[in-house]
């Protein structure tokens, strides 16, 4: 496909009638998507932020790129009424009839408006629309408010076969010919997105632990930039840390043969992962500004942790008996700050766990997905923070893996007794030791801050599991009991 085939939206598609005709279909389809953030509240309407046509819908196949804002009722804490809510990126395919192999992608049949008589569907399931996105990035196309850019030092070949990654994600990802992976952000906010900012920074620093962005897409609206997607090299044959950890746990649960237990290899992987984490932290601290957190800053940090504990204890009764013990973790941190201790803050990953790490067949580890916690404001995600926040997240991830049934990679059930009771402790120690080999300081040398961050993370996990996966609640509750009893 040539660049000329990618052009600005035509007037008939841009009319308000377009959104009005899609509205009833989107109200039913959007809340069912894994990446929809407003679950539990009905969608009362939509407002169109922008609409562009990447393939003319007058042809046999059309492709619309929409940014729409979903309107939902306010939560009880926000008051009464409704307000324009989150902005979502939609890629909608348009056909007269949907082929059988695209049936799972169906959004619905349009009854009126400029697309009347057509079928609309999630376009990322369709190789042709997916190929349009790669071509737009390769040719650095401009489509209305959309801007496609690339690093010209990296080659982007055409004709790569796309496939959609169907695993549950908070965004959507396309793999092109085992050469590139395109992460499309679904919930869109204005500003500098760390998922592009930090990998670009690490590439300039020559840090090999993060795949360097090859290309990216953005929208310029109202004087602000919205990052929409990032194309990076695909690490062929890589396995994420969560799957690898469960695989090793499955081996370790095998009966001992000749007095030897099978598969004790993840300790070395944990140490290597600690080194990789430290390399990323060191590069970020070298490239971007750092800050010193004193009494005032730590008072705000501790206040936020304490408030989250109170809210979680109110929502989850099982947490209440441990609240007083958990609060001591935050009080101890506040005491150190009052005594004059300070901490260094820097840019970090922000949501680090085993699933955000890839091990290549060569044995090298990479860190991915620098978006941070999507539910938090972008400005908060870009704030310098102590590196121990990342480390605490990884330590909690080892604990989660240890409680998953070994061998059930896709459907692990929580709460089972770990086959190797000290597996998590061994991996946690190896990870911290590996980190110290590069950073020059063991994270365990700051036990008060580390305990506070682990406690805060475990409280978040309890609230999440109670709301979404009650069967997994025993996992963070085991950590809650341990952390509440810690000195």
N, C-alpha and C positions, 0 to 999 in steps of 0.2 A: 504494500500500500504506500502511495506517495504522500508527501507532506501536504500536497494540495487537497487530499481527501479529508484532511482535518481542518475544519473551518469554524467560524463563529456561528452562534446560534441564529436561526432564521426567525423572522418576526412571528410567524404563526405558532412556533413552539414556545416562544417567550411570553405569549399572552397569559393572563391570569387563568384563562380557561384550562390550561394544561394542569395546573395544580388542583384546580377544582375537580377535574375528571379523575385524577389519581387519588384524591383525598380518601374516599371510602375504602379503596384497596389498601392504601398505606396504613390506615388506622388498624386494620386487621393484621397486616403482614409485619409491620415494623416492631411491635412489642414482642413478637415471637423470636426475634433475632438475638443471638447470644450477646451481641455487642450493644444492645439497646439498654441504656442506663436508667430509664425511668420505669422499670418494672413495678407492678403493684398499683400504678395510677393510670387511669384511662387517658388516651390521647383524645383531646377535644377538637383539635384542628391543627393546621400547618400554615406556616408562612414561608414563602419562597425567598431564599437569600440570593440565589443565582441559578440560572439554567443555561447549559451549553450543549450543543449538539456535536458529538464526535463522529457520528455517522448519520447521514441524513435519514430521518425516519420515513421519508417518502420512498426510500428504496426498499428492497426485500427485507433488509435487516437494518434497524436503526439502533443508535446508542446515545442515550441521554446521560449527561452528568449533572446531577442536581445537588445543591446544598439547601436543605430544608430545616426549618426550626419547628420542633414539635411542641405544641401547646398542651400543658397538663395542669390539673388542679394543684394548688400549693399543698405542701405537707402541713399537718397540724402545727408544727413549730414555725412555719412561715406565715400562717394566717389563712384567711379565707380568700376565695377567688382563684383565678388562673393567671398565668403569665407565660410569655414566650420562654420556652425551655431550651434544651440542648439543641445544638446544630449538628446535623448528620450529613455525611457524604454518601450519596446514593448513585450507583451506576446501574441504569435501567436499560435493558434490552427491549427492543420493539420488533415484533414479528406479527404477520397475519395469523399464523398458526404455529404452535410450539411443537417441535419434534419430540417424540417420546423420551429420548435420552435427557431432555432438559425439563421434564415434568417436575422434578424436585425443586427447580428454581422458580416455579410459577409464582407470580405476585397476583395476577388476576386478568380479567378481560375488561377492557375499557368500553363503557357504554355510550359516552358522550364526549364532546370536546374535540380537540385537534387530532387525538389518537383514537377516536371512536372506531370500533370494529377490530382493533388490534389487541394482541396479547402482550402484556408486559411481564418481565421476569428479571431476576437477579443476574445481571450480565456476566458476572465473573465466572459463572459456570460454563460459559460459552467461549471456545477458543478464539473465535474471530474478534469479538469485542476486546478480549484480553490482549490480543495481538495489537490492537489499535493503541492501547496504552503504552506498550513497549516501543512502538514506532514513534509515538509522540515524544517519548523521552529521548529516543535515538536521534531524532531530527530537531530537538529543541523547539517544539511547536509552541505557538501562542494561539489560544482559543478563547476569545472573549476575555474574561478575567483570569483564566487559567494560564499558568506559566509552567512549562516543562524545561528543566535545566539538567546539565550533566557535567561530569568531570571529563573533559576531552582527552585526558591522558589515558583513560580506560576505554577500550573498544566495546561497543554494543553491536553484536551481530543480529541481523534480522533472521526471521524464519525459525526462531526457537519455539518449540512446542510448549504452550502454557498448560499448567494444571493448578487447580485451586486446592489449597490445603484445607481439609475439611475438619481437622481437630478444632475443639472449642477454643476460641480466642476472643480477646476483647477488641480485636481489629480483624482485618482480612488479609490473607497472604496468597500471592501467586508465585509459583516457581516456573521459570522459563528454561526448559531444556537442561535442568540440573546445572545451569550456569549462573543465573541470577534469581534473587527472590525479591519481589515487590511487596512491601508492607503498605497497605492502604489504611490510613487512619479513618475511623468511622465517626467518632465523636470529635467534632472540630472546634477548636478554640483559637482566637487570634493570638499572635505573638511568636516568639522564637521557641520552637519546639525542641526539647532536649534530645528527642529521638533522632534528629538531624544534626543539631548543634554539637553534641558531645562526640559522636563518631567522626564528624569532620575535624573537630579539634584534635582527637586522638590520632587521626590520619596524618595531620600536619606534624604531630610530635613523633611520628614514626613508630607508634605503639602497635605491635602486630596482634594484640589480643582482641581487637574489635575490627570486623570487616569494614573497610573504607567505603563510604557511599559512592556509588557509581553515577546515580542520577536521582532527581527528586522532582516532585510536582507541588505547586503551591497556587494559591488564589490571592489576588490583591483586591481587597474590598474595603471601601470607606477609609482609605489611607492606612489600613493594617494588612499584614500578611498572615495567611492561614496555611500552614504546612499540611499537605494532603496525603503524601506518600513518599517513601524512600526505597530506592532500588539499591541492593547491595549484592556482592558476590555470594553465591550459594555454596556452602561447604558440603560438597558431595560426600555421602557416606558418613556424615557426622551423626552423632547420637546426643540427645540432650541429657543433662546431668541427672534428671529425675528418672528417666528410663534406664540409664546405666546403673544408677544406684539400686533400683528395684531388681535389675537383672543380677547384680552381685549379691543382693540379699537372698535371692532365690537359690543361688549356688551355696551360700553359707547355711541355708536351712536344710541342705541335703544331709542325709546321715553320714557320719564320719566313716571313712574307709581306711583300714590299716592304722587307725588312731589319728588320722588327719582329716580335718574338716575341709570341704571343698570351697574354692573361690574366696580368698581373703585379699582380693586385689584392690578394693576401693580405698583403703587407707592411703595408698600411694597416689591415687587419683585425687583424693581430698587435699593432700599436701600440694600437688601440682596446681589444683584449683585455687588454693590459697595464694600461691605465688602469682598466678595470673591476675587475681583480684588486686594484689598489691601493686603489680605493674600498672594496672589501669589507674588506681588511686594516685600513684606516684606521678604518672604522666599528667593527670588532670590537675594535680596540685602545682605542677611545674608550669602548666599552660594558662591556667585561669586564676583569678584572684582568690585569696584565702581570707579568712576572718578569724578574729579571736573572740571567743564566747566567754564573757565574764558573768558576774553576779546577775546583772539585769537580764541578759539574754537567757541565762539558764533558768531564771525565775519564770520566764515566759514558757520555756520548754517544759519545765516541770509542771507548770500550771496546765498546759495542754494535756500532758499525760494523766494528771489527776482527774481532769474533767472527763476524759475518755473512759477512765476506770469507773467513775460514778455513773455515767450514762450506760455503760455495758452492764454493770451490776443491777441497775434498775430494769434492764431489758431481759437479762438472763439470770433467773433466781439461783442457778447452780453456782454462780460466781460469788454470791454475797458472803458466804462463810469465809472466803479467802481475801476479801477486800482489804481488811486491816493489814494483813501480812504483805499483800502486794503494794500497799501504799508506802510501806517502809522502804521499798526500792527507790521510790521517787524522793522520799524525805531524806534518805542518805545522800542522794545526789545534790539536793538543795543545800544540805549542810556543808558539803565540800565547796560549793560555790560561795556560800556565805563566808567560809574560812579563807577565801581568796584564790582558790584553784581556778585555773582557766583551761579552756580546751580550744584546739584549732579546728576550724570548720572549712570545708572545701566542697567543690562540686563532686557528687558521688553518683552511683547508678540510680539509687532511689527505690528500687523494688527488686532487690537481688535475692534469687533463690535458685535451686538446682535446675528448674525449668528454663531459666534465662541463661544457661551456660551450655555450650556445645563443645564436644570433644571430637576432633577430626580423627580420621583413621591413623594419622601420623602420631597421635597421642597429645597434640597441642590443644589447649583449651581456649575458647573464645567467649566473650561476654556479649550478649545481644539485648535488644529491646530496652533502650535507655529512656523510654517515655516516662518512667516513674509511675506512681499510682494514679491512674487516669481519673479517679474520683476527686483528686485534690486539685485546687486551682493551679494554673500554670506557673504563676509567680512563686507559689510555695514550692513547687517541684524544682524550680531553678535556684532556690536559695542554697548557699553553702551550708553544709551540715557535717557533723563529725563522721569520719569514715566508719566508726563502730556501728552506725545505723545499718550500713550494708552488711557488715559482718554478723550482726545479730540476726538479720533476715536469713543469712545462709545457715547459721547454727540452728535456727528453728526448722529450716528445710531438711536438715539431716534428721531431726527428730521426727518429722512427718514421714520421711521415707522409712524409718525404722519401724513405724507402726502400721505400714501398709502390708497387706498379705503378699509375700514374695511370689513372684511369677505372674501375678495378675496385672500386667502392665497397663491395660486399658481400663480396667474396672476394679482397681484395688479397693478393698473394703477396709475401713478404718477400725481401730480399736482392737485388732488382733494382737496377741502377745508376740513381741518380736522374737524371731528365731535365734538371734544373737543379742542378748540383753544389753551388752556394752557396745554394740555397733555404733550407735549415734555418738556416744562419748568418745570412742576411738577416732571417729571421723572428725568430730569437732576439734579434738586436740591436734590432729594432723593438719587440718585446715589452718588453724591458728599458727602452728609451727611453720608451715609453708609461707604464710603471710609474713611472718617475722624474718624469714630468710631474705626477703626482698626489701621490706619496709624498714628493717632494723629495729623494730619494736613489736613485741608480742601483744596482740589485742587483749590477752588475759592480764596484762600488766595494769589495766584500767578496769578493775572488776566492778566498780560501782556504776560507771556509765554503761558498761556492757550489760549488767543485770537490768538496769533501768530500760534500756532499749529492748532487751529480750522480753521483759515483762510487758511493755507497751505492745509489742508485736503479738504476744500470746493473748492479750486481752482482745485485740482486734480479731484474732483468729476465732476466739470463743464466740464473739458476736456474729461473725460471718457464718460459722458452722451452724450456730443455733438457728439462723434465719434461712440458710440455703441447703445445708447438708447435715441434718441432725445426727446421722450415723457416724459422722467424723468428729463429733463433739468430744469424745473421750481423748482424742489426741492432744488438743491444746489444754484440756482440763488436767491431763497428767503433768504438763509443764506448769500449769498454774499452781498445782499443789507443791511442786518442787520449788518454784520461785517464791511462793509465799512463805516457805519455811527456810529460805536461804538467809544466812546472816548478812 
